[in-house]
């Protein structure tokens, strides 16, 4: 018999029909959730809550034999009621299982499964409750009869009966995540297929997702971006607890940092900075303590090394753009040579660490070029340095401080100062970079040489090469110069002979309290002084110094680029009226004065502003010293004050000690930072 072909019927569901089905689905879900919740159930729930509040459980053993009590108790545990934890004990669970033999009802079992998936490892906080509940669930699931009616929807209890030994263990989330990845599926699909949808919104699901994300990161190509990274950037995901005190974000950072070599891909570096921020900030900063401190010093130093390339890029862009905007033809002509020199150091893999310093105008230039792309951390500069960019380069065997314009290149044979590497220094001034740091270097290392070199065309590179060669350090000149400049160097100067005997770097001496105070005094006094007219004219015209080669200063002299004239010395001495101060002799133009020629000041003379602050005012000042750039509301949260109280301090007694940036963050002025440092050191010594 031949039947006619069946015609397909086009069915179109109208909006009212769709809405009606959605309404029915909602009602069915409510009915399912409310199953067994009658008046008797509510009364039993109230009784259990009253027992938990009062601590009187005499009637509980007899009640546990009732199915209603078991259902109400499991619901009470699941409810999140603050008094429910008082009943969350292995002893009560054991008593419940014993009283409900041979097995629990299906509803009670479902509620215990929900409790397990919702709290999972958090249940271990209650004297091993999780482990006992795991064993109880496995035992109860084995006794569970097969359903009489097959349904299209997967049954979670039947799925757990079949897969429970694998899924319910403490290692279950990891195994489920690996199984999902191997199958090339999404976690949501796996939960649905097992009938566990709705059980993935608790702690079990969070850990499962964490393993899924982390396993994905372990298999990514080194330059690959994954949608998992977008998920990990959500605070609700990255800050979710993972193992011990660590968050999921910490584990993700560890995986990517450990998998990456010395040069990360832009994709991975961007993810790390977006998640954790730049690690080159004060160790007291909230972000550092939250994200970087748990990762350990080795990983922190590794990421800091990566960011050296970014610092160098920003510095060179700031220099180039300043030359264009200021129409400084000479700076533009010199830029290619300086760019080649610095990038050559990076290509030779000599640069281990950097620190970028930007004046206000240089910050605007960088932000104007990169906009929101700027994620690297930098230190601000004020005063005469407001239009400049400076970069500190740790090259292992030597150390450089290079500026954008009207600034010499400084070459050191040892780390010049801790303030360049500890990230506790908040604001840098011209005096700090050209006087305080060289003076501290000389005190720390005695007669160890250093060089400050003007950027005279064609000769400044030669002076750097020669200074390093004289001290036993050779550089591949060809990698640091253009072909034309290299040929010029060979014709005019030749290749410097490298001293076979390396200049030894002495063990740094620990600064005494007096020497520290002297250094801070010298820095504070010089903050408001401009460079000497002679040096300004030399730097601007790129004329060489009076001496052609770098010189070594005697051990008892402080290194200073800006020679102080008699008039400047008079101003300097006039700023501090110390008792019994000696009258300094008028120096010759070639001499460098020493901060040690001034007698040690008292605390009120050294810190005239900070020493007068009240305890609360000092507390607020110290917060913004350690958390430069934070807004008032951040300080209020940490200090337990209102925003209004913080603003009263910032705009009142601290008004002359702090300044606000364009993003409404607060910073200390350089004078305030110097005074606060001296104040704290004084109290440490006393």
N, C-alpha and C positions, 0 to 999 in steps of 0.2 A: 504494500500500500504506500503510495507516494503522497506525502503531505505537502501542502503549500508552504513556502518559506515564511517564517515568522517576521513580521514587520516590527522594526524597533520603534518603540513608543517614546517620543520626546516628552520627558516629564519636567515640568517647570514648577519649582516650589516657590510660592509667593512669600513675601515678607511676613505676613501674619502667621503663616504656617511655621516658618522658621522660628519666629519669636515664641510661638506656642510650644514647640519642641524644647527650646532653650529653657522655658519656664518649667516644663515638666522635669527636665534634667536637674535643675536647681532644687526643686521640691524633693526629688528622689534622693539627692545627696544629703539634704537636711534630714530626711527621714532615716537614712542609713546612719547618719551620725548620732541621731537622737534615740536610736534603738535601745530599749531597756532603761531609758531615763524617765521613770514615772515618779509619782510622789514618794513611794517607798524608797526609791533610789536616792532622791534628794534628801530625805530624812537621814538615811544612812551616811551620806556624804557629810551632812552637817554634824552627825555624831563623831565621825572620824576626825573632822577638823577641830571639834571641841576637845577631843582627847589630845590632839597634837598641841593645842594651845595650853591646856591645863597640865599636861604631863601625867594624867591619870589613865592607865590602860588596863584596869582590873577587869573590865567587861570584854576586852578585845579577844582573848583566847576563845571564848565561847562563840563570839560573833563570826570568827574566821571560818567556821564550818558551813556557813550559809553562802550560797552562790551569789546572793545579792551583795554581801560584804566584799567578796573577792572582786566583783565587778566594780564596786564603788572605790575600793582601795587602789586598784590599778588605774582607775580614772583619776583619782586624787593625786597619785604620783605623776600622772601625765599632765595634769592641769597647769603646773607651774605655780601653784599657790605657794606663798612663801613659807607656810607652815608644813607643807607636804614633806620637806626635807627631813623634818624631825621623825618621820615614819619610814624614811628611806634607809633601811638597815638590812644586812644579810640575815640577821636573826629573824626579823619579821617575815622576810621573803621565804625563809626555810619553814617557818611556822605555817605560812599560807599554803605552801605546796603540800605539806604534810596533812593539813586539815582538808584540802580539796582532792584528796586521792579518790579515784585513780588518776584523773586528769582534770585540767582546767576546762571551763567552757570556752567555746570558740571566741566569744566577745572578749572575755578576760585575756585570752591568749593574744588576740589581735592588739589589745591595748598595751600589753607588755612588750610586744614586738615594736609598736610605735615608740614606747619609752626607750627601748634599746637603741633604735635608730636615731632618735632625737638627741639623746645625751651621750651615747656611746662611751668614749674614753673618760668623759667627765664623771661617769658613775664610779670610777675607781677612787674618787675622792671620799667615797662612803665605805671605807673598810672592805674593799674587794667586792662591792655589790655587783659590778659589771661582770666579773668572772663567774660569780654564782648565777647571775641571770642568764649568761650565755649557756651554761650547762643546763639550766632549767628549760630554756627554750628548745635546745636540741632534744632533750628528753621528751618534752611535751609534743614537739612536732613529730617525733617518731610514732607516738601513740595516736596521732591525728588520723581519723578514718578518711578514706577517699570521698570526695563529694559525690552525692547521688546524681546530681544533674550537672552535666557539662555546660559550661558557659563560654561565650566567645572572649570574655575578658579574662586575662590571666589571673589566677588566684595567688596572692602573695604568700599565703601560708603553705600552699602546695609547692610553690617555687622554693621556699625556704626549707621545706622538708627534703627536697631533692638536692639543694645547693647549700644548705645551712652550714655544713662543716667547713666549707670554703669561705662563705660570705660573713659568717657571724664572728669569726676569730678576730683578734686584734689586728691581724694582718689582712683582714678581709677587704678593706677599701683599696689597698694597693693591688691586690690580686684582681679585683673587679676592674680597676683602671687599666691594668696591663692587658686584661682580656679584651676590653673595649678597644684599646689601641691596636692590638693585633688583628682585630676584626675590621678595623678601619671605620668604626662607628663613632657616634656621639654618645656621651654619657646618658643624656636624656632618653635616647632610644633604648639603651640597655636596661635602664630602670623600668621603662614602660613594658618591655618584653617580659620582664620578670614579675610584672604586676606590682612593682615597688614604687610607682609614681605616687608622690605625696609623702613618701618616706625619705626623699632626698633633700628635704629642706632643713634638716637638722645637722648635728655634728658629724654623723656618719657621712652624709652627702658632702659636707665641706671637706672632710679629709679625703674622700674619694676624688673630688674635683682637684684638690691640691696635688694628689699623686698623678692624676691625669695630666694636669698642666706641667708638672715637673718632669714627668716621663717624656712629654712632648719636647720640652727644652733640651733634654739629654740627647735627643735624636735629630734636632734641627741642624741644618748646615750653618757654618759659622757666620754667614752673612744673610741668613734668612729671617724674615719677619713672619710671625704666625698670629692668627686671631687669638691664640691663647695669651699672647702678650697684651693685647687690648684688655682681656679679662683681668689679667694680673695687675694692670694699672688702676683698676677700680679699688678704692680704699677698703671697701667691704670685703674684697677678696684678698688683697695683699696683707691686710692687717689681721686676717683671721688666724686664730691660734693653730699651730701645726704640731711641733714637738717641743715639750718643755716650755721654756720661755720664748721660743722662737715663733715667728709668724711665717706664713706661706711666702711672703715677700723676701724674707731672709734666705730661705732655702732656694728661691729662684735666683737671687743675686749670687749666692755661692756657686750654683751650677754654672752660670754664664761666666763669672769671673774665672773660675777654675778651668773651664774649657778653652778660654781665650788665651792666646799667646801675648806677645808684647805689643801688638798693634791690633786692636779690636776693629771690627767693621763699624761703620757709622750707624748701622741699624741697631746693633747690640749696645753700642755706647749711648745712643739716644735713649734706648729703653732703660738702661741702668740709671742715667741721670734723671729721667722722668720719674722713675720709681723712688730713688733714694736721694737725689740731689747730689751736689758736688761734695766730695769728702774733704776738700781743702778748706775747712772752716774750723772755728774754735771747737776744741773737744768738749767745751761746756755747752755748746749750742744744742737745742732740743733735737734738731734733725740728725745731728751727728750721734747723739746718744741713742736715738730711736733706731736708726738704720745701720750706721757704720760700725759703731762700737761692738755689737754682737758678732760681726764678721771676722774680727781679729786683725791685728796690725799688718800681717803679710798681705792680705787682700786689699786693705786700705792703701798701702804703699804701691801695690800693683796698679790700682785704678788711678792713683795720683800720677804715676808715671805715664799712663795712657794720655792723660789730659794735658801733658806738656805740649803735645802737638797742637792742641786746640788753643792753648795760651799763645803759642808762637804765631799761629794763624791770626788771632785777634790783634796781637801786638803789631804785626806787619800791616794789617789792614788799617789800623788806627794811624800808623805812621804815614802810609801812602795817602790816605784820605786827608790827613791834616795838611800834607804838602800841597795837595790839590786845592783844598778850600782856602788855605792861607796864601795861595799863589807864591809859595816859597820855591822858586826855581832851583836854588842851590840844594835844598833838601830833596827835591824830586830827582835831581841829578845823582845825588849820593845814595838814593834809596835802593837801586838795583844791587849795588855792591854790599850794602848791609843785609839785604834780603838773602843774597847768595851765601854770605858768611854764616848767618844764623841757620838757614835751612841746611847748609852743608854740615853743621855740627849735628843736626838731627839725623841726616842721612848716614853720617859716620857712627850713629848710635852712641854718641857721647853724652847726650842729654838724658839725665836720670830723673830730674825733677825740675819744676819751674814754679814761679809765682808771678802772677800778673798784677800790676799796679796801674790804676787808671785815675787821672784827674777828672773833674766834673765834665769838662769839655770833651775829653777823650772818651768818657763813658757815653756821652750823647752821640759821638761819631760812631762808636761801635754799635750802639742800639739802633742808630739810624740805618746802618748797613744791614744788620742782621735781624732787627725787630725782635720778635718773640723767640727767635732761634737761640738767643744768648742764654745758655744754661750754666756756663762755667762760672766759678766763683772768682772774684777779684777783690783786691784791697783798694780802698779809695785813697786819693792824695789830695792835699789842700794847699792853700797859699800859692806860692810861685809855681807849684807843680800842677795847677788845676787844668792846664791845657796840654799836659804831657802824658805819655804812656811809658812805663818802665817795666822791664821784665828781668827777673832773676833766674839764672840758669845754673843748675848743678850739673857740671860735666864730669863728675867723678874725681879727676885729678886736679881740676881747677874750677873756679866759680866766677861767673860774670854777672855784672849788673849793667844793663844797657838801656839807654833812654831814647825817646823818639827824636828830640831836637833840643839844642842848647843844653846838652847833658853829655858828660864824658862817658866812655866805657871804662868800667872798673874791673880789674882782673885780680883775683885772690887765689892763693894757693891752698887755702883751707876754708871751711864754711865760715863766712864772715860774721854772721850773727844768728842767734836762735830766733830772733823776731821775724826773720824771713821764712822760717820753716815750721814754726809751731802754730801759726795761724791765730795766735792770741793777740798779735798786734793789730789794732783796729784801723788807725789812720797813719799814713806816712807823710812826712814833710821833706822839703829839700834838705834841711839840716840833718834829719835822721839818716838820709841816704848818703850824704856827702861829708858828714862830720861825725855823727854819733857812731855809725856802724864802722867806719875806718878806725876811729879811736878805740872802740871796743875790741876790734880785731888785733890792734897793736898791743893792747893790754893783755889780751888773751894768749897771744902767740909770741910775744916778745919781738925779736928781730926778724920774724918771717916777712919777706917782702910782699908788696902789693904794687899795683900800677894803676894810675888814672890817666887816660889818654884821650886827647881831643881828636875829633873826627876830621883830621886834616886829610883831604883827598890823597889817595895812593899811599900815604905813610902810616895811617892808623893801624892797618892790618899788619904791616911790617913790625910795628912796635909791639903788637900783641904776640906775633910769632916769636920775636926776639926775646921778649920778657919770659915767655914760657920755655923757650929753648935754653936760655941762660940758667933756668932752674930745673933742667932735665926733662922737660916735657916737649915732645915733638908732635907736630900736627901735619896732616896731609894737605899742604897748601893748595894743591891743584883742585881739591874737592871744595875749597872754601872761597875760591876766586873765579872770576870769569876768565876765559882764555886770554883775553887782552890784558887784564890786570895781572894774570900770572906771568905772562911774558915780560910785562913791565917790571914786576918784582924781581925776576931773574936778572934782567939787564941792570937794574939800578942797585939792588941790594944783594942779590944772590940768595941762596938758601941758608938760613941761620944754622950754625953748628949747634947740635944739641949736646949740652953738658952731660957727659957720661955719669957724673955724680949727681944724683937727684937731690934737690934741696929737701932736707928732712923737715917734716912738719912736727913741731914739738907738741907734747901733750898739753891741751888747753888748760890754763890755770883757772881755778874757780874764782869768780869775782867776789871780792869782799864786800861787806855792806857799805863801806866807805866808797869803794870804787864804783859801785852801782849808783849810789847817790850822786857821785861826781858826774857820771855819764848822763843821768837824767837831768841834772842841773844844767849841764852843757847843752843838752838837746832842747830843754825848755827855753833857755836863754837865746838860742839861735833860731828858734821857730819863727820869730817875727823879723829876723834880719835877712836881708836879701844878699845874694852872692856879691863878692867884691866887684867893683866896677872893672878892675883889670881882667878878672876871670870872665866876666860877662862879655867883655869886648872880645877876648880871645876866642871864646866858644862861638859867639855869633859870627865872627869872621873866619873861624876855623884856622886860626894861627897856632903854631905849636907853642908849648910851654917854654919857659926859660931853659929848662933842661930837655935835651933831645931824647934821652932814654929814660925809662922808668927808674926811679931811685929808691933806695932802701932808707927808711927813716931810723934814727936811733931809737933804742927801746924806751927811752923816757919821754918821747914826744908823741903827742896825739896826731893821728893822720887827719888832715882836713884839706879839702879842695879849695875852699873859700878862705884865703889868707885874710886875717883880720887886721884892718888898719888901726892906727892909734885912735881915730875917731870912733870906730866900731867897738874897740875895746872899752872905750869910755862909756858907750851906751850899754854894753854888756854888763860892766861892773855896776852901772847905775841901776840896773833892774833888780839886783839883789843887794840889800843893805845889811851885810853881815857884820857881826861884831868882830872887831880886831882883824878886819880883812886886810891883806897886804896890798900895797899899791904896786900894780904890775909895771914892769919896765916897758917902754915903747919898743915894740919889735921892729926889726927890719922887714922890708916887703917880702923877703924870701922865707921868713920864719913861720913856723906853725905853732900856735899857742896851745897850751895844754889846759884841760879842764881842771887838772889837779893843782893849778896855781891858786885856785880860789878855795878858801876855807870851807869846811862842811857847814851847810846852813842848818838851822833848826827846822822842825817839821812845819811850823807855821810859815816860815820863809820859803821853804821848798814847795809847799802845797797851800798857798794862801787861800784858795777857794775850797778845795776838797776837805782840808782840815777843819773848816768851819761848818761843814754840813752836819745836820742832825742824823741820827741812825736810820730813820725811814728814808730820808733823801739819799743817803749813801747807799742804802739797799737798792733803790731804784736805779741809781747811777751804775752800780756794779752789774745789775741785770743787763742793761743795754750795752755795757762794755763787753760782756761775754756773749751777747746775742745781738750784735750790731745788725741793724736793718729790720728788727722786729717792730711791729706796730704796738700801739699802746694797749690794745685789747689782749695781745699775746702776753705782755708783761703782767697785765691784771690777772689773767688766768693762772699764771705760774706763782705770782707773789700773793695771791689770795686777796687782791684789792679790787676796787671797782675801777672802771675806765676813767671815771671822773676824777678819782683820787690820783691815778697815774698822771693824767693831764695837768692836774693842779701842780704836781711836782715838776713836770717837764716845762710848763710855761711859767712856773714861778721860780723857786730857788735854783733849779737846774737850767734855766733858760739860757744862760751864757755858756753853759758847759756842753750842751747838746744841740744838734741841728737835725732837721727833718728833710728826707729826700723826696723826690717827686712821687714815690710810691707810698708816702706817708710813714716810712720806716724811720727809726731814730738812731742816730750815731753820736759818739762823743767827738768833740773837737780834738785836735792833736794835743793842745795844751792840757785839756782835761784828762786825756788818756795818759799823758806823761805824769801828771800830778797824781792820778789814781794809782798808777804803777808804783811810783815812789812812796806813796802813802801806805800801800799794802806791804811793800818790802820793809818799810820802816817798822811796821807793827810785827812783821815776822821776826825781825832782828831783836825785838824787845819783848 
